[in-house]
Amino acid sequence: MTTLAIRGGTVLTASGTHTVDLMVRDGRIDAWRAPGTADDADTVIDATGLHVAPGFVDVHTHLETVVAGVSTADDFASGTRAAAFGGTTTVVDFVRQGPGEDLLERLDDAGARARGRCAIDYGFHQIVGDVHETSLGQLPQLVAAGVPSIKLFMAFPGDLYSDDSQLLGAMERAAELGVTVMVHAENGLAMEYLRTRARERGDVSLPWHAKTATPAIEAEATRRAIFLAELAGMPTLYFVHVSSAEALAAIADARRRGLPVFAETCPHYLYLDVAELDRPWEEGADYVCAPPLRTREHRDRLWWALSAGDLSVVSSDHCPFCRSTLFPAGQRDFTKLPGGIAGIEYRVPLLYDAALRGKIPLSRFTDVTSTSPARLFGMHPDKGSLAPGAHADITLLDPRGATRTGASDHHMRVDHSAFEGLRLRGSVHTVLLRGRTLVDRGRWTGPEDGGRFVPRRPGTDLYDRRALPDGDEGVVAG
C-alpha cells in the first residue's frame, strides 16, 4: 500500500476552488484533509501556490491515422506523451471505418496499435463511415467493448459521408442502445458543389477553403442533425468542433427545449481567425481545418457560449501534419490538403491562460477541459474528478509560470506551431497518472507505456431523462 499527500495547493473543481490537502492511496484519491494535516503519507508533494486540478480529458484526437492519403505526424506514443506535457491524462481517439471496412476489425486494429504504447490513459470513439445494416448491427458489440459513441459525417461525399436516411437509421439504433452520436455538421453536398465550381474557375488558393465552407453550411447541417435526431427518438447528440455563431444558435435552441444536445469547440476556433489563410501558402496551409477558421465575430460568440454553457467541452481535435507532407510536387490546391491543426499539448495551457486573465472562471476552465468531457462520455467519476475514489489523475498548474508556444517548445511531432508567438500566463507544473508522476517541472519522469484502455459506459450523466410518458422531456445541464 502506497500513500501520497499533496499539500498546500488550491484544488480546482467544476463547482469552485477549495483550500484542502489531498490524500492518495494506491492510485486513487483517498480523502480530502484540512490544510496542513496531510502529513502521514509515504510521499509528500508541496503544492504551495499551485492549482491542483483533476487530470485533463481530451475527447477528440486523431493519432496514428491517415487523412487524404497523408499520415498524421503523431502516433499513439508521441501524441499521448505530448498530451501529458500539456496536462492531459486521458484522451479519447477516433477509429476510422471507411467504405467497405468492417467496424470491429478497425476497432481491433486500433486497440492493437495503442496497447502498450500510450503514456496516458485512452479510449476510443468509432467513426461509422459506411452506414448499413451490418455496421449498425455491430453497435451492441461496440458498447460491450467499452466504446459507446459513434461519429457520423454530414460532409465529405465519396468518403465518410452519410445521407439523411443513413443518419436517421444510425440515430435510431443509437437511441435504442444509449450510444452517443457525434456529428461532423457541414452540408457536404453543398460544399462539394461550391468547391467543384471554385476548381473550375481556378480559385484554389487558401482563402477559398473558407469561402466554400461558410457558416451557413455548418448551421444548416447542425439544424438538420437535430431534426433527424428528434425523428429518431433523440439519442444524446454531440456536435464536434463547432466554429460559427449560426451553428451555436441552433444548438442553444435545442438545449433550451430540453434536448440532450451538447457541443464542443477547439482552441484554434477560440484563438485564431480566418485571416491566417491570407498568409503565404507555406504558412497558411497550417491553418486549413474543417470547419474552417472564422472571423473574429464568430470567435467572440464562441467565448460567450463557453461562459454561458451552450458549449460544454473544449477538445483539441489534434490532427497534426508536418509542412513537408503538405506540399507534394509543389501542389497548391486547398482541396488536396488533408487539413488539421496540432493542439493536444496546448489545449490546457491556452484555456488556463484564459482563466487567469478572467475570460472564464477557473471552475468553468476545469469543467470544460476535464469534468464535463468525462461525464459526457462515461468516464466520471474515475476521470475528471478529485472526489474520493477517483483515479489519482492530477495536474498541478503554476499561475506564476509562463508557457511558450513556439515550434521548438512543444513535444508534438510537428514542425510548426499554429499558436506561434502567443504569451500564455501559467504553466503545467506536475502531472500524475493514477498517483504516479509523469511530468515534473517540464521533465519527463514516468513510464512512457503506462497508459491503460478506459472502457466507457453508455449514456451521459449530464442529461436527466426523467421523462413525460412520451419520453421527450428532460433537463440539459453543463
Secondary structure, DSSP 8 states (H G I E B T S, - for coil): --EEEEES-EEEETTEEEE-EEEEETTEEEEEE-TT----SSEEEE-TT-EEEE-EEEEEE--S-EETTEE-S--HHHHHHHHHHTTEEEEEEEEEE-TT--HHHHHHHHHHHHTTT-SSEEEEEEEE-S-SHHHHHTHHHHHHTT--EEEEESS-TTTTB--HHHHHHHHHHHHHHT-EEEEE---HHHHHHHHHHHHHHT--STHHHHHTS-HHHHHHHHHHHHHHHHHTT---EEE-S---HHHHHHHHHHHHTT--EEEEE-HHHHH--GGGGGS-HHHHGGG--SS----HHHHHHHHHHHHHTS--EE---B----GGGT-GGG---GGG----B--TTTHHHHHHHHHHTTSS-HHHHHIIIIIHHHHHTT-TTTSS--STTSB--EEEEEEEEEEE-STTT--SS-SS-TTTT-EEEEEEEEEEETTEEEEETTEE-S-SS---B----SS-TTEE----TTS---EE--
